Amino acid sequence: MLTIVDFRQRFWFLIFSIFLNSACNALTIATNLGSAVWTGSSVNLSNWINVPLGTTLFMYGIVVTVLNQLMLGHFDRRRFISNLLYTVPFSYLVEFIGYFWSWLGIPQLTLLPRLILNIIGLLGVAAAVSIYQRCNLIQHPNDDLSYILRFRFLHGSAILGQWTSYLPPITITILAFIATGQLKAIGFGTVFALVAQGALMVWSDQHVFPSLKHHVDVSRTKHA
């Protein structure tokens, strides 16, 4: 049973993780050396349709939230609300914190400092995802998509679930590149995230706020 003290602790960890996730995603964008697949795709889509990044991330989140419901085969109100509650603050925080990183001059730094900051950003993203997944109060729709694919269609394979969930953002990135001739926020960091994010999340589970344990929702597992 969820106690008030337990909820309060998980709630503040969740708030912290949303800010950390947003700030670190924005940092990887500012370095222009490669972001995680979904973030990089959003940057390229924003550039293609000429819509602010925050709004693009928000629209992306709504589309994936609806897709999650279709993948489930039934309407899951808790999941629907959870996805939207994460999408709204995260989307616009990424955009506005990005302005702060630009104001600091990060895009103008030389290669080595930007590379170091890019890696720091990716480490921060992995830690943030680890924290909010352990809180298990609300989830980013992209993570839920991977989870649903994994358990509903791919016999529990985490690897196949993750890679299958990347098909939409990869497709969008390719289409945006064809339309604009530009490729933004895709590079070293994208490859690094693809290869290492899972391992970094496992490390974060054990070393970043280790007192925060995984709160597994049994009903969520059954319905997926």
N, C-alpha and C positions, 0 to 999 in steps of 0.2 A: 504494500500500500504506500502511496506517495504522501509523505508527511510535509507539513508546511516548511519545516527547516530544509528538508531535502529539495523541495521544489524551489525554494529561494536560492539555494546554492547553485542548482542547475540553471536557473533563470539567469543569474549574473554571469556564470560561465558562458552561457549562450550569447548574451549581449556582447561580452568581450570577444567571443569567437567571430561574431558578425563583423565587428569593427576590424579585427585582425585580418580576416579573410578579405574584406574590402580593400584595406590599406595595402596588403601584400599583392593582391591582384592588380591594383592600380600601379604599384611600384614596378611590377614586371612589364606593364604596358609602357610606362615612362622610359624604361631602359631600351625599349624597342629591340630586345634581343630574344624575344620569344616568351609567350605566356602559355598557360595551360590551354588545352584544345578548345574548350568552350569559350573561354575568355578571348582567345585570339580570334575565334570565329565571330564573336560579337563585335570586336573592333573592326574587322573587315566588312561585316554586314553594315555597321554604322557608316563606314566610309562609302560604301556602295549606294545606300539609299539616302545618304545625307541627313541622317537623323541623329540627335545627340546620343552619346554612348549610354547614358543612364536610361533613356527611353527605349533604346534598342535592347538592352539587357532586360528591362521590364517586359517588353513584348515577347522576347525570347522565353522568359520565365512563364508567361501566361500560356504560350503555345505548348511548352513542355508539360505544364501542369495539366492541360487538357489531354495531351497525348498520354500522360500517365493514367488518366481515367479510362481512356480507350483501351490501353494495354491491360488494365485490370479486368475489363469486361463488365464492370458495375461501378456505380457512383459511390466513392468512399469520401464522405464529407470531411472527416478528420484529415485525411491526406490532402484533399483539395485546399482546405483552409491553411494547413501547415505549409504547403508549397508557396501559397500566395503571401503568407506572413513573412516568409524568409525572402522572397523575391523583391518585395517593395523596398525595404531599407538597403539591402545589399546592392541593388541596381544603381541607385542614385548615390550611395556612398562611394562606390567605385569611381563614378564620374567626378564627383566633387573633390575627393581626396587626390584624384589624378591631377586636378588643377593645382593642388598644393605641391605635389611632386614637381610639376612643371615650373611652378614659381620658384622652387628651390634650385632649378637649373639642372635637374638630373638628365633630361634628354640631351643636354649639351656636353655632358662629361665625356672624357675619353673612354676608349673601349674597356680597359681593365676595371676602372671603378664601376662602370655600368654592368660588367659581367659579374662582379662580386655582389652588387645590389640585386641583380636578377636572380642569382642563386639564393640570396637571403629572402627575397620575395617568395620564391617557390617553396623554400623551407617553411616560411610563415603560412603559406596556403595549406600545406600538408598538416601543420600543427593545428590550424584553425578548423579544418575539416574533422580532424581527430577529436577535437574538443566538442564540437556541436553534435557529432555523431554519438559520443559518449553521453552527452546530455539527453539526447533523443526526445526533445520537446517539439521542435519543428525541424523540417529538413529542406534543403535546397532541392527544387524539382529535378535538377540534373542528376543528383545522387539517387533520388528516388527512382528515376528512369532506369538507371543501371541495376538497382536492387530488384525492380519488378521484372526486368528482362532476365536477370540471373535466376530467379526462383520460379518464374511462371513459364519461361520458354526454354531455358538453357540448362536445365537439370542441376542448378546450384553452382554453376561454374562462374567464379568471380571474374576470371580473366576474360571469358567470352562475354559476360555481362558488361564489363567495362568497355571492351573494344567495340561491341555492337552499339553501345550507347554513343560512341564517338562518330558513328556514320552520319547523323544529321549535321553536326558542326563541321565535319570535314567536307561534306557536300556543299554547305553554304560557303565555306572558305574558297573552295574551287570555283564556284559560280561567281563569287565576288571578284576573284582574281581575273577571271575571264572578262567580266564586265568592266573592270576599272584598270586592269594592267598593273595593279599595285598589290603588294602583299605586306600587311602590317602585323606586328605582334606575333609573328611566326618565325621560329628559328631555333637557336640552341636551347632556349628555355622550354620550348614545346617538346623537343626530344627528351630533355632531361626529365620533364614532368611525366611523360609517357613511360619512361624506363623506371624512374625512381619513386614516383609519388606513393605507390602502394607500400614500399618498404619504409619510406619516411613517415607514413601514417602509423605503421606498426611501431616504429621507434618512438613516435610522439605519444602513442597510447601508454608507453611504459615510462617515459621520461618527462613529458610536459604535463604538469599537474597530475602526477601519478595517483593522487588521492581520489581523483575523479574517475570512477569506474563506469564501465558500460552498463547502461540501463536498457536491457533488452525488453522490447514490447512483444510479448508472445503472440498477441492477437494480430499484430502487424505481420509477423512471420507467417502465420497461418493463411491470412488473406492474400499474401503475395503469391 
